[in-house]
């Protein structure tokens, strides 16, 4: 419960910091819900109370309404299921399904060559990605591979990668290094996840 309250306050604290550092007090009109996991919906009650509409994949609307307890009007959602542009092309959104979430909206700012993701790569570490030797942490490398494939398919020019669970912004060289790391095969991961754990619990 305490963690949920802390996460719920994080959005408002971030907004307060943004306004303090930039002097921009324009009202917020839209908020991106990247995917349906609860840690990424924790601030939504406060957000929707401010009449902010939600940019979301259509498949995640039910989960958001369930989380909010009081379903939002259909007009409060801006569904995005294909590559879309907002703010006169300054913001690009696209969906990258992966092993972590069936749908995950990614934000790209072409002018800044900045990619903003949630749960697609990275960790809470401030200096590096996680070790690829353990499960389930190794999955962040597979998710990164999926993300990289989507970036290449869309022919995006990305210089900076921001993950909401990462302590800092990564550059392309660091992403390239992460993509070269040797990872266990799918069969080995399944063995670790389903069979090794059973043996440990016997």
Buried (B, 14 or more C-beta within 10 A) or exposed (E): EEEEEEBBEEBEEEBEEEEEEEEEEEEEEEBBBBBBBEEBBBBBEBBBEEEBBBBBBEBBBEBBEEBBEEEBEEEBBBBBEEEBEBEEEEBBBBBBBBEBBEBBBBBBBBEEEBBBBBBBBBBEEEEBBBEBEEBEEBBBBBBBBBBBEBBEEEEBEBEBBBBBBBEEBBEEEBBEEBEEEEBBEEEEBEBBEEEEEEEEEE
